[in-house]
Amino acid sequence: RFMSTTTTIEAADDSKTQDADNMVNGRISRGSISSLDARTVTDNLPLVLSHLKSRRASEEAMNAAEKIASLNEERVSLIQSRDKALSVRKEQSAIVGQIMRSGGGKTEDGEVNEELEQAKKLSSEAAQDAEKVEEKLGEIEQNVQNLLASLPNLLDDVVPDGEDDTQNEEVEKWGDIDDLKNELGWA
């Protein structure tokens, strides 16, 4: 265990002021968040940026978190677009089925039923649109996964702020370090 010291740092997102109660060791408390995924980063971007700043993360890591949030918003929009296209395809396929079951594939004079052809066309276009969106979604999801893999874990609330582990406060020490070297065969 480490004894914690508190230090104030500049808020990761100046547009949102954080309550002093939410600050722990100079960063926004992670609360019940245990791991990072795209939604967590998007919904808690100021918290994630605060922890990255406490870790002295590179500008690249900070940008990665912001990019994840941006891509996740685009992903949500694409999912809605895909679902709309799939809904159109389902509706038009149902119309095609109804026309075919009623024997309406051709008109009385032997011509192709325009309504049937229109429904087939709309169903096909909607399926193609959904497929294109699905490809874009796959690319975005892969990009988000790569960016997430580049982010470090959030700091536990008990980890003190500091440049590195040398600034941790030693709470307890036991044993003799020289004996350990001998036990492990390092001597």
C-alpha positions, 0 to 999 in steps of 0.5 A: 500500500502507498500513502497518498499525497494530493496535488492539483493538476490542470483539468484535462478538459477546461470546458468541464469543471470537476468538483473537488470531491471527484479529484483524487491524487491530482486527477479525477477519481476513476470510481467504479471504472475498471477497464477501458473500452470505446464507450468508457473512453467516449463517456468519460473522456475528461477522466481518461485525459486526466489519468493520462496526464497524471501518467505523463502520457505522450501527446500521441496517447492523449490524441488517441483517447480523443480519436477513440471518442470521435470514432465511437461517435461516427461508429454509432452514426454508422450503426444507425445508418446500417440499421435503417438500410436493413429495415428498408431491405426487410420491408421491401423483401416483405412486399416482394414476398406478398406480391409473389404469394398473391401470384402478382409476379406478372400483370394480366397482360404478361408484363412484369409487375412494376411494384414487384420490380421496384420493391426488388430494386429497393431491397437490393440497394438497401442491402448494398448500402448496409454492406458498405456501412458494415465495411466502414464499421469494420475499419473503424472498429479495428482502428478503435481497437488499435488505439485502445491497445495503445492506451495505458490502464487508468491509475488506481485512486490510491496511486500518488501523483509523481514523475515515477515510482521513486516518488512513492512513499514507502509505507512498510519495508521488511526483510534484508535486500541483500538476503534476497539477492542471495536467495535468488542467486543474483549475488 
